[in-house]
Amino acid sequence: MHATHTTIAGALAGLVLTVLGTAGCSQFLRDQGRSPAQVTIMNLEAASGAQSSAFGGTLDSDVITNVKRTVGGAEVRIPTVFSDVGRVTMRLFLKDQGVPGVAASPTPVNQITINRYRVVYRRSDGRNTPGVDVPYPFDSATTFTIPADSSVTQSFELVRHTSKEEAPLADLRSNSVIISTVADITFYGRDQAGNDVTATGSIGVLFGNFGDPD
């Protein structure tokens, strides 16, 4: 009976180890299921909505722009709110670059499709309360695919119309204050095998009532 009891106990212990081993393997597979490719942001630029083709490494975001219009035969300036645009250039690389003489190359399954992004504004002085010190963060969608063998450039909305009509930006229309911020933009996507991928870039954004283009 003692031998039988030992055999049963051993079998139960083996069963427990089998279950735990299966669970551990499942967790291991989930952890190792991350994309073998990573996204690198090669360039991040921005342009004022009033001059949407003039991209630069920082953005002077004009909270109100007086636009020339002809009304009743007379030229007038109409206060207008523009959203501001960002432009990002991305490329993918394999995390495992192979060994000397046998370099690894991305394949079509490594291509990454970006489908959304999030913008968060912050100040260097630590005053970062949304709606008081900086504009509210926001999420938006954009869809583009980073190919395996080249880079891709995509535009996206960096500063929304609504942000310029809310505090603290709306108050800048009637004073000379400049709010200096950094915009952190995080892009989210997946490779063609369904593994999640993220990439974050930052760009300086100055908010104020700047001079208007002719």
N, C-alpha and C positions, 0 to 999 in steps of 0.2 A: 504493500500500500504506500509505503514511503517512496519507493521508486516511481510509482504511478503519479503520486502527488508532485514529485520533482519534475516529471516529464510534462505534466499539465502546466506547471508554473513556467517551465522553460518555454513551452509553446505560447503561453500568454505573453511572456516577455518578448518573444520573437515577433508576435503579432503587434505589440505596442511599438517596437522598433520599426516594423514595416510601415505602420501608419505614420509615425513621426518622420521617417525617412521620406515617405511620399509627400507629406506636407512641406518638408524642407526642400525637396526637389522642386515642387511647384513654386515656392517662393524664389528659389534660385533662378528658375527659368524666367519669372517675372522680372527679377532684377537684371538679368542678362539680356532681356528682350529689348533693351533700349537701342536706339538707332546706332549703327556703326559709323554713321556720318554726322558731322557737326556743321553748323552754319557759321560762317564768318562774315561780319558786316565790313565790307571793303570801304564804303563811303556813305556818309549820312549828311544830307544838305537840306536846306529849306528856302522858301521864297515867299515873299509877301503876296497876299491875294491880289493886291493892286498891280503887282508886277510879277505875275506868276511864272515868267520864264527866266527871271534873274535869281538863280540859285546861288547860295553861298554857304560857308561853314557855320555861320550864326544867322539868326533871324531877328530883324527889327519888325516886330508885329505892331502895325498901326491899328489902334482901337477904333478909329473913325477916319474915313478917307473922303475928302471932298472931290467929287467927280464932276468934270465939266459936262454940261448938257445944254442943248438949245431948247428953250421953252418960249413959245410965242415970238420967235424970231430973235430972242435975246439969249446970250450965253449966261448960264447960271451954274453955280456949284452946288451939287446935291450931296449931303452927308450920306455916306454909304458904308455898310459893314461887309467886309470880305473875310472869308475863312482863309487860312494860310496853309500852304501845301508843303509836305516833306517829300524827299526823294531818297530812296535807299538802294544801294548796290550790294548784292549778296553773292556769295560763292560757297559751295560746300566742299569739305575735305573729309577724308576718312580718318577716323581716330587711330586706326592701325595703319601706318604708312608702309608696312612690310619690312623687309630687311634689305641691306645694301645689295644692289644688283638685281633684286626682285621686288620692285616697287609695286604696291597695290594701287589699283585704279578704281574709281567709282563706277558702278554699273547703273542701268536704268532703275533698278529697284531701290537704289540709294537716293534717287531724286526726291527732293523735299517740296511739298506743297504748303505754302503759308496760307492760312485762312482767316486769321484775325490778329488784332494787335491792341495794346493798351498804352495810353500815354499818361504819365504822372509828372507833375511839375514840382520842383523843389527850389528852395532858396539857400544860398550859402550861409546866411545868418541864422538858419535853423527855424525861421518862422514859416511854417509850412501848412497852416490850417487852410483847407480848401474853402473857397468862398469868402475868405477873409484876407489871407496873405497871397494866395496863389489860386489860379483857376481850378475848378474841379477836375479830377482825373476822369478819363472816359475810355470806354471800349468801343471798338469799331471793327468792321470787316474789310478785308481785302484778300483777293485770291490770285496767287501767281505761283508758278513752279520754278524751282531752282534746278537747272539741268545738271547732269552728272559731269559734263565736260566744259562748262563755261559759266560766266557770271550772268546775273539778270538785274535789271534796274526797274524799280517800281515806284510810282507816286502814291501818296496817301494824305489824308487830311491830318494836319498837325495841330492847328488851332481852329476850333469850331466857331461858327457865327455866334452861337448862343453864349459861348464863353465871354465874348466881347460885350454882351448885353447884360451880363451878370456881374456882381461884385467879385473881385475887386477891380476888374478891368473897366467896367462902365464908368467908374469914378474918374478914370484917367482922361476922359474926354474933355474935362473942364479944368485941368491943371497940368503942370509940367513935370509931374512925378514920373520916374521911370522905375518899373519893377523888373529886376534882373533875376532870371530863373534859369534852371537847367531842366530840359525836358528829357525824361527817360522813356524810351519807347521799346517795349518788349513785343516781339513778334512770336506767334505760336503757329505750329504746323505739324505735319507728320510726313515720314517717308512713305514710300509706296508699299511697305510691309506693315504700316499702321503704327509705327513707333513714334511717340511724341518727341518734338524738337522745339527748343526755344532759343532765341537770340535777342540780346539787349544792346541798344546803342543810345548815346546821349548827345544832345546838341544844345548850345546856348540860345535862349530866347529872351529878348528884351521887349517888354510891353510898354507902350506909351503913345502919346498923340504926336506922331512924327510928321515931318513935312510931307506934303502930298506931291505925287508925280504930276508933271504937266500933261 
